[in-house]
Amino acid sequence: MVSVNGETVSSPDQLIALIRSHRPGDEVTFGVLRGGSGSAQNVTVTLAEQSSGADDIGD
């Protein structure tokens, strides 16, 4: 992932912080690189509640 809602992501910690700044039900557009080369493609998703057992992701 190279961006969240158009904001460039420069580290895994920044990616986590950007995702956590949104709430379940928010639409978020991620810029992603497939295969590590070429131009980014945008993928828009609707965030859901965090599942049980996922609390330690990114910690």
Secondary structure, DSSP 8 states (H G I E B T S, - for coil): --EETTEE--SHHHHHHHHHTS-TT-EEEEEE-STT-S--EEEEEE-----TT-TTTT-
